[in-house]
Amino acid sequence: MIPTALLRETVSIEPYGGESSVGPVYEPAVTCPARVERTHRLVRLTADEVQAAEATLYLRGDVSIATGDRVTVGGRKYRVLSVEALDGLLRNEGLRATLGRYER
């Protein structure tokens, strides 16, 4: 597991619930400790689609987060572009989520 001392920020995660006639619908927010690195890089979403990522989020392995969820960090909203498990020798050590600009 990622040590608590490294998870110095609190983020709010709103799971993606689907689409409605007025736009995306999100479930109630859950807060959790995280480490946020504000880095800019390109992320390949599909074979033809590339998007700019604005931040990388590191979380404990037991947090529920998926592509499409909305994350709020310091009052700024992001959309989860990808989620990767950080595997250790014996177990899942944590999660790395790539965040892109939330456009709405």
C-alpha positions as CSV (number, residue, x, y, z in Angstrom):
1,M,0.0,0.0,0.0
2,I,1.0,3.6,-0.6
3,P,2.0,5.1,2.8
4,T,-0.4,7.6,4.2
5,A,2.4,10.2,4.6
6,L,2.6,10.4,0.8
7,L,-1.1,11.0,0.3
8,R,-1.2,14.6,1.3
9,E,-4.2,15.9,-0.6
10,T,-7.9,15.1,-0.4
11,V,-9.8,14.5,-3.6
12,S,-13.4,14.0,-4.4
13,I,-14.4,11.2,-6.8
14,E,-17.8,11.2,-8.5
15,P,-18.5,7.9,-10.3
16,Y,-19.9,8.2,-13.8
17,G,-23.5,7.1,-13.9
18,G,-24.3,7.4,-17.6
19,E,-25.8,10.0,-20.0
20,S,-29.0,11.9,-19.7
21,S,-30.8,14.3,-22.0
22,V,-28.8,17.2,-20.5
23,G,-25.4,15.5,-20.3
24,P,-23.5,13.1,-18.1
25,V,-24.9,12.0,-14.7
26,Y,-22.6,11.4,-11.8
27,E,-23.3,9.5,-8.5
28,P,-22.6,11.1,-5.1
29,A,-19.0,12.1,-4.4
30,V,-16.6,10.1,-2.3
31,T,-13.5,11.7,-0.7
32,C,-10.2,10.0,-0.3
33,P,-6.6,10.8,0.3
34,A,-4.3,11.1,-2.8
35,R,-1.1,12.4,-4.2
36,V,-1.5,14.7,-7.2
37,E,1.2,15.5,-9.7
38,R,0.3,18.3,-12.1
39,T,2.0,17.0,-15.3
40,H,1.2,17.6,-18.9
41,R,1.5,14.7,-21.3
42,L,-0.4,13.0,-24.2
43,V,-2.5,9.9,-23.5
44,R,-3.6,7.6,-26.2
45,L,-7.3,6.7,-25.6
46,T,-7.9,4.6,-28.7
47,A,-5.9,3.9,-31.9
48,D,-7.1,7.2,-33.4
49,E,-7.7,9.4,-30.3
50,V,-5.1,11.2,-28.3
51,Q,-5.9,13.6,-25.4
52,A,-3.8,15.9,-23.3
53,A,-3.5,14.9,-19.6
54,E,-3.1,17.6,-17.0
55,A,-2.5,15.6,-13.8
56,T,-1.7,12.2,-12.5
57,L,-3.4,10.9,-9.4
58,Y,-2.0,8.3,-7.0
59,L,-4.5,6.5,-4.8
60,R,-4.6,3.5,-2.5
61,G,-5.5,0.2,-4.1
62,D,-8.9,-0.2,-2.4
63,V,-10.3,3.0,-3.9
64,S,-13.0,2.6,-6.6
65,I,-12.2,4.7,-9.6
66,A,-12.9,4.1,-13.3
67,T,-12.4,5.8,-16.7
68,G,-15.0,8.6,-17.1
69,D,-15.4,9.4,-13.4
70,R,-15.2,13.1,-12.4
71,V,-12.5,14.1,-9.9
72,T,-12.3,17.4,-8.0
73,V,-8.8,18.5,-6.8
74,G,-8.5,21.8,-5.1
75,G,-11.8,23.1,-6.6
76,R,-10.8,22.1,-10.1
77,K,-12.7,19.4,-11.9
78,Y,-11.0,16.7,-14.1
79,R,-12.2,13.6,-16.0
80,V,-10.4,10.3,-15.5
81,L,-8.8,9.3,-18.8
82,S,-7.1,6.0,-17.7
83,V,-6.5,3.9,-14.6
84,E,-3.6,1.6,-14.0
85,A,-2.9,-0.7,-11.1
86,L,0.6,-0.4,-9.5
87,D,1.5,-4.0,-8.8
88,G,4.0,-4.9,-6.1
89,L,5.6,-8.3,-5.5
90,L,2.7,-9.8,-3.5
91,R,-0.3,-7.4,-4.0
92,N,-1.7,-4.3,-5.6
93,E,0.2,-1.4,-4.1
94,G,-2.0,1.4,-5.4
95,L,-3.7,3.0,-8.4
96,R,-2.5,5.6,-10.9
97,A,-5.2,7.6,-12.6
98,T,-4.5,10.0,-15.5
99,L,-6.7,13.1,-15.4
100,G,-7.7,15.3,-18.3
101,R,-9.6,18.6,-18.4
102,Y,-13.3,18.3,-17.6
103,E,-15.2,20.1,-20.2
104,R,-18.8,21.0,-19.3
